[in-house]
Amino acid sequence: MLGQGCGKTVLARGPCAEVTRCTCGHLHLAMGPVTIRVEEDVLRAIGMTLLEAMQQLGPVESSPDEDASPSSPHPHAAGGWKQ
C-alpha cells in the first residue's frame, strides 16, 4: 500500500550510531549519513568483528588537553569523522 512503510523500534542508540528493528524483520545500523540494512546474524557478526578490533586497539588513552572525567565521551564519539 502506498505511503505505508515498516514500523521501526529502536534497539540501541549511541552518540554516533543507532540500531533499529523493522517490522519486516530487518535490522538497520545507522552511522552518520549511512544506514546498512542487515539480518540479525549479520549484525551479530559485525558486532563480534568490532569487539575484536577494539580489543586489538587496547584501552582508550586520553590526551592531556582532554577532560579526564569518566563521563567525557571519546572525541570522535559525538559523530565527528576522523579522516
DSSP file (Angstrom, degrees, kcal/mol; ACC not computed):
  #  RESIDUE AA STRUCTURE BP1 BP2  ACC     N-H-->O    O-->H-N    N-H-->O    O-->H-N    TCO  KAPPA ALPHA  PHI   PSI    X-CA   Y-CA   Z-CA
    1    1 A M    >         0   0    0      0, 0.0     3,-1.3     0, 0.0     2,-0.0   0.000 360.0 360.0 360.0 133.3    0.0    0.0    0.0
    2    2 A L  T 3   +     0   0    0      1,-0.2     3,-0.1     3,-0.0     0, 0.0  -0.328 360.0  21.5 -66.6 142.9    1.4    3.4   -0.9
    3    3 A G  T 3  S+     0   0    0      1,-0.2     2,-0.5    -2,-0.0    -1,-0.2   0.385  97.2 106.4  85.2  -4.4    2.5    5.7    1.8
    4    4 A Q    <   +     0   0    0     -3,-1.3    -1,-0.2     3,-0.0     2,-0.2  -0.939  43.2 175.1-113.8 125.9    3.0    3.0    4.4
    5    5 A G        -     0   0    0     -2,-0.5     2,-0.1     1,-0.1    -3,-0.0  -0.490  41.0 -70.2-111.8-174.7    6.4    1.9    5.5
    6    6 A C        -     0   0    0     -2,-0.2     2,-0.4     1,-0.1    -1,-0.1  -0.472  46.7-118.2 -75.2 148.9    7.7   -0.5    8.0
    7    7 A G        -     0   0    0     -2,-0.1    16,-1.8    -3,-0.1     2,-0.4  -0.729  31.3-150.9 -85.4 138.8    7.4    0.4   11.7
    8    8 A K  E     -A   22   0A   0     -2,-0.4     2,-0.4    14,-0.2    14,-0.2  -0.899  11.2-161.5-117.6 142.4   10.8    0.7   13.5
    9    9 A T  E     -A   21   0A   0     12,-2.4    12,-2.9    -2,-0.4     2,-0.5  -0.983  25.0-124.7-118.4 129.4   11.7    0.0   17.1
   10   10 A V  E     +A   20   0A   0     -2,-0.4    10,-0.3    10,-0.2     3,-0.1  -0.613  29.0 175.8 -74.9 123.3   15.0    1.5   18.4
   11   11 A L  E     -     0   0A   0      8,-2.9     2,-0.3    -2,-0.5     9,-0.2   0.792  69.1  -3.1 -93.2 -37.6   17.1   -1.3   19.9
   12   12 A A  E     -A   19   0A   0      7,-1.8     7,-2.9     2,-0.0    -1,-0.4  -0.985  58.5-170.7-156.4 145.3   20.2    0.8   20.8
   13   13 A R  E     +A   18   0A   0     -2,-0.3     5,-0.2     5,-0.2    -3,-0.0  -0.981  11.9 167.9-143.0 128.7   21.3    4.4   20.3
   14   14 A G        -     0   0    0      3,-3.3     3,-0.2    -2,-0.4    -2,-0.0  -0.647  53.6 -83.4-125.5-175.4   24.7    5.9   20.9
   15   15 A P  S    S+     0   0    0      0, 0.0     3,-0.1     0, 0.0    -2,-0.0   0.717 125.6  16.0 -67.1 -20.3   26.4    9.2   20.1
   16   16 A C  S    S+     0   0    0      1,-0.2    16,-0.4    63,-0.1     2,-0.3   0.319 124.5  42.0-136.7   9.4   27.4    8.1   16.6
   17   17 A A        -     0   0    0     14,-0.2    -3,-3.3    -3,-0.2     2,-0.3  -0.994  51.4-167.6-154.4 156.2   25.2    5.0   15.8
   18   18 A E  E     -AB  13  30A   0     12,-2.1    12,-3.1    -2,-0.3     2,-0.5  -0.995   7.1-157.0-144.8 142.1   21.7    3.6   16.1
   19   19 A V  E     +AB  12  29A   0     -7,-2.9    -8,-2.9    -2,-0.3    -7,-1.8  -0.987  17.2 177.4-121.7 126.0   20.2    0.2   15.6
   20   20 A T  E     -AB  10  28A   0      8,-2.0     8,-2.9    -2,-0.5     2,-0.5  -0.919  22.9-136.6-124.6 153.1   16.5   -0.3   14.9
   21   21 A R  E     -AB   9  27A   0    -12,-2.9   -12,-2.4    -2,-0.3     2,-0.2  -0.939  19.4-145.4-109.4 131.1   14.4   -3.3   14.1
   22   22 A C  E >   -A    8   0A   0      4,-3.1     3,-2.1    -2,-0.5   -14,-0.2  -0.612  21.8-120.3 -90.8 150.3   11.9   -3.1   11.3
   23   23 A T  T 3  S+     0   0    0    -16,-1.8    -1,-0.1     1,-0.3   -15,-0.1   0.712 114.4  63.7 -64.5 -17.7    8.5   -4.8   11.4
   24   24 A C  T 3  S-     0   0    0    -17,-0.2    -1,-0.3     2,-0.1   -18,-0.0   0.519 123.2-105.2 -82.6  -4.3    9.6   -6.7    8.3
   25   25 A G  S <  S+     0   0    0     -3,-2.1    15,-0.3     1,-0.4    -2,-0.1   0.199  79.0 124.1 106.0 -16.9   12.4   -8.3   10.3
   26   26 A H        -     0   0    0     13,-0.1    -4,-3.1    -5,-0.1     2,-0.4  -0.397  52.4-136.5 -76.6 156.3   15.4   -6.4    9.1
   27   27 A L  E     -BC  21  38A   0     11,-3.2    11,-2.9    -6,-0.2     2,-0.5  -0.899  12.0-148.5-109.2 143.0   17.8   -4.5   11.4
   28   28 A H  E     -BC  20  37A   0     -8,-2.9    -8,-2.0    -2,-0.4     2,-0.7  -0.959   6.4-165.2-117.9 119.1   19.0   -1.1   10.4
   29   29 A L  E     -BC  19  36A   0      7,-2.9     7,-2.8    -2,-0.5     2,-0.5  -0.906  13.7-169.3-102.5 108.9   22.5    0.0   11.5
   30   30 A A  E     +BC  18  35A   0    -12,-3.1   -12,-2.1    -2,-0.7     2,-0.4  -0.885  13.5 171.5-106.8 127.3   22.7    3.8   11.1
   31   31 A M  E >   - C   0  34A   0      3,-3.2     3,-2.1    -2,-0.5   -14,-0.2  -0.935  64.3 -54.6-134.3 108.0   26.1    5.6   11.4
   32   32 A G  T 3  S-     0   0    0     -2,-0.4    48,-0.0   -16,-0.4    -1,-0.0  -0.395 123.4 -12.6  58.7-130.4   26.1    9.3   10.3
   33   33 A P  T 3  S+     0   0    0      0, 0.0     2,-0.4     0, 0.0    -1,-0.3   0.422 122.8  85.8 -83.1   3.0   24.7    9.6    6.8
   34   34 A V  E <   -C   31   0A   0     -3,-2.1    -3,-3.2     2,-0.0     2,-0.4  -0.892  52.1-174.5-112.5 131.9   24.9    5.8    6.1
   35   35 A T  E     -C   30   0A   0     -2,-0.4     2,-0.5    -5,-0.2    -5,-0.2  -0.992   6.9-162.5-123.0 130.4   22.3    3.1    7.0
   36   36 A I  E     -C   29   0A   0     -7,-2.8    -7,-2.9    -2,-0.4     2,-0.6  -0.952   8.0-150.6-112.9 124.7   23.0   -0.6    6.5
   37   37 A R  E     +C   28   0A   0     -2,-0.5     2,-0.3    -9,-0.2    -9,-0.2  -0.852  31.7 158.8 -96.5 121.6   20.1   -3.0    6.4
   38   38 A V  E     -C   27   0A   0    -11,-2.9   -11,-3.2    -2,-0.6     2,-0.2  -0.866  40.7-107.0-137.2 166.9   21.1   -6.4    7.7
   39   39 A E    >>  -     0   0    0     -2,-0.3     4,-2.2   -13,-0.2     3,-0.5  -0.553  44.4-101.1 -89.5 164.0   19.7   -9.6    9.1
   40   40 A E  H 3> S+     0   0    0    -15,-0.3     4,-2.4     1,-0.2     5,-0.2   0.872 120.1  52.3 -57.4 -43.3   20.2  -10.5   12.8
   41   41 A D  H 3> S+     0   0    0      1,-0.2     4,-1.8     2,-0.2    -1,-0.2   0.850 110.0  49.9 -64.7 -32.4   23.0  -13.0   12.2
   42   42 A V  H <> S+     0   0    0     -3,-0.5     4,-2.5     2,-0.2    -1,-0.2   0.913 109.5  50.5 -70.6 -42.7   24.9  -10.4   10.1
   43   43 A L  H  X S+     0   0    0     -4,-2.2     4,-2.4     1,-0.2    -2,-0.2   0.910 110.3  50.6 -61.0 -41.5   24.5   -7.7   12.8
   44   44 A R  H  X S+     0   0    0     -4,-2.4     4,-2.2     2,-0.2    -1,-0.2   0.905 110.3  49.5 -62.4 -41.1   25.9  -10.1   15.4
   45   45 A A  H  X S+     0   0    0     -4,-1.8     4,-2.1     2,-0.2    -2,-0.2   0.895 110.2  50.4 -65.6 -40.0   28.9  -11.0   13.2
   46   46 A I  H  X S+     0   0    0     -4,-2.5     4,-2.5     1,-0.2    -2,-0.2   0.925 109.8  51.7 -62.1 -43.9   29.6   -7.2   12.7
   47   47 A G  H  X S+     0   0    0     -4,-2.4     4,-2.5     1,-0.2    -2,-0.2   0.901 109.5  48.7 -59.4 -43.1   29.4   -6.7   16.5
   48   48 A M  H  X S+     0   0    0     -4,-2.2     4,-2.3     2,-0.2    -1,-0.2   0.891 111.3  50.4 -65.3 -39.3   31.9   -9.5   17.1
   49   49 A T  H  X S+     0   0    0     -4,-2.1     4,-2.1     2,-0.2    -2,-0.2   0.912 111.9  47.3 -64.5 -42.9   34.3   -8.1   14.5
   50   50 A L  H  X S+     0   0    0     -4,-2.5     4,-2.4     2,-0.2    -2,-0.2   0.897 110.7  52.3 -66.1 -40.0   34.1   -4.7   16.0
   51   51 A L  H  X S+     0   0    0     -4,-2.5     4,-2.1     1,-0.2    -2,-0.2   0.919 109.6  49.3 -61.0 -43.7   34.6   -6.1   19.5
   52   52 A E  H  X S+     0   0    0     -4,-2.3     4,-2.0     1,-0.2    -1,-0.2   0.903 110.7  50.4 -62.2 -41.4   37.7   -8.0   18.3
   53   53 A A  H  X S+     0   0    0     -4,-2.1     4,-1.9     1,-0.2    -2,-0.2   0.910 109.8  50.1 -64.0 -41.7   39.1   -4.8   16.7
   54   54 A M  H  X S+     0   0    0     -4,-2.4     4,-1.4     1,-0.2    -1,-0.2   0.876 109.0  52.0 -65.9 -36.4   38.5   -2.8   19.9
   55   55 A Q  H  < S+     0   0    0     -4,-2.1    -1,-0.2     1,-0.2    -2,-0.2   0.896 109.6  49.8 -65.2 -38.7   40.4   -5.5   21.9
   56   56 A Q  H  < S+     0   0    0     -4,-2.0    -2,-0.2     1,-0.2    -1,-0.2   0.841 108.0  54.0 -67.6 -33.4   43.3   -5.3   19.5
   57   57 A L  H  < S-     0   0    0     -4,-1.9    -1,-0.2     1,-0.2    -2,-0.2   0.803 101.3-149.8 -70.7 -28.9   43.4   -1.5   19.8
   58   58 A G     <  -     0   0    0     -4,-1.4    -1,-0.2    -5,-0.1    -2,-0.1  -0.318  41.8 -16.3  85.7-173.7   43.6   -1.7   23.6
   59   59 A P  S    S-     0   0    0      0, 0.0     2,-0.4     0, 0.0    -4,-0.0  -0.242  74.4-102.7 -66.1 152.1   42.3    0.8   26.1
   60   60 A V        -     0   0    0      1,-0.0     2,-0.5    14,-0.0    -2,-0.0  -0.601  35.5-153.0 -74.3 128.1   41.3    4.3   25.1
   61   61 A E        -     0   0    0     -2,-0.4     2,-0.3    -3,-0.1    -1,-0.0  -0.886   5.4-142.0-105.0 133.7   44.0    6.8   26.0
   62   62 A S        -     0   0    0     -2,-0.5     6,-0.1     6,-0.1    12,-0.0  -0.711  16.2-124.5 -93.6 146.6   43.0   10.4   26.7
   63   63 A S    >   -     0   0    0     -2,-0.3     3,-1.9     1,-0.1    -1,-0.0  -0.501  28.6-106.9 -83.4 159.5   45.3   13.2   25.6
   64   64 A P  T 3  S+     0   0    0      0, 0.0     4,-0.1     0, 0.0    -1,-0.1   0.776 117.9  55.5 -58.5 -28.8   46.5   15.8   28.2
   65   65 A D  T 3  S+     0   0    0      2,-0.1     2,-0.2     3,-0.0     3,-0.0   0.523  92.7  89.0 -85.2  -3.6   44.2   18.5   26.8
   66   66 A E  S <  S-     0   0    0     -3,-1.9     2,-0.3     1,-0.1    -4,-0.1  -0.644  90.9-101.9 -91.1 151.0   41.0   16.4   27.2
   67   67 A D        -     0   0    0     -2,-0.2     5,-0.1     1,-0.1    -4,-0.1  -0.560  27.7-150.6 -67.3 129.5   38.9   16.3   30.3
   68   68 A A        +     0   0    0     -2,-0.3    -1,-0.1    -4,-0.1    -6,-0.1   0.341  52.9 125.5 -88.3   7.1   39.9   13.1   32.2
   69   69 A S    >   -     0   0    0      1,-0.1     3,-1.7     2,-0.1    -2,-0.0  -0.401  68.1-125.5 -68.6 145.2   36.5   12.6   33.8
   70   70 A P  T 3  S+     0   0    0      0, 0.0    -1,-0.1     0, 0.0    -2,-0.0   0.710 107.2  61.0 -65.1 -19.8   34.9    9.2   33.1
   71   71 A S  T 3  S+     0   0    0      2,-0.1    -2,-0.1     0, 0.0    -3,-0.0   0.578  79.6 103.7 -83.8  -7.1   31.7   10.8   31.8
   72   72 A S  S <  S-     0   0    0     -3,-1.7     2,-0.0    -5,-0.1    -6,-0.0  -0.616  70.7-133.0 -76.5 125.6   33.6   12.5   29.0
   73   73 A P        -     0   0    0      0, 0.0     5,-0.1     0, 0.0    -2,-0.1  -0.319  31.5 -86.3 -73.9 161.0   33.0   10.8   25.6
   74   74 A H    >   -     0   0    0      1,-0.1     3,-2.1     2,-0.1     4,-0.4  -0.362  45.6-110.4 -58.7 145.5   35.8    9.9   23.2
   75   75 A P  T 3  S+     0   0    0      0, 0.0     3,-0.4     0, 0.0     5,-0.3   0.779 118.8  43.2 -56.4 -28.9   36.4   12.9   20.9
   76   76 A H  T >  S+     0   0    0      1,-0.2     3,-1.2     3,-0.1     6,-0.1   0.446  90.7  88.0 -96.1   0.3   35.0   11.1   17.9
   77   77 A A  T <  S+     0   0    0     -3,-2.1    -1,-0.2     1,-0.3    -3,-0.0   0.687  73.2  71.6 -71.6 -17.7   32.0    9.7   19.8
   78   78 A A  T 3  S-     0   0    0     -3,-0.4    -1,-0.3    -4,-0.4    -2,-0.1   0.328 127.0 -89.3 -82.1  10.2   29.9   12.8   19.1
   79   79 A G  S <  S+     0   0    0     -3,-1.2    -2,-0.1     1,-0.3     2,-0.1   0.409  80.8 143.6 100.8  -2.2   29.7   11.8   15.4
   80   80 A G        -     0   0    0     -5,-0.3     2,-0.5     1,-0.1    -1,-0.3  -0.439  44.9-133.3 -69.7 145.5   32.8   13.5   14.1
   81   81 A W        -     0   0    0     -2,-0.1     2,-0.6    -4,-0.0    -1,-0.1  -0.885   6.4-146.0-106.0 127.3   34.6   11.6   11.4
   82   82 A K              0   0    0     -2,-0.5    -6,-0.0     1,-0.1    -2,-0.0  -0.805 360.0 360.0 -89.4 122.2   38.4   11.2   11.6
   83   83 A Q              0   0    0     -2,-0.6    -1,-0.1     0, 0.0    -2,-0.0   0.406 360.0 360.0-118.9 360.0   39.8   11.2    8.1
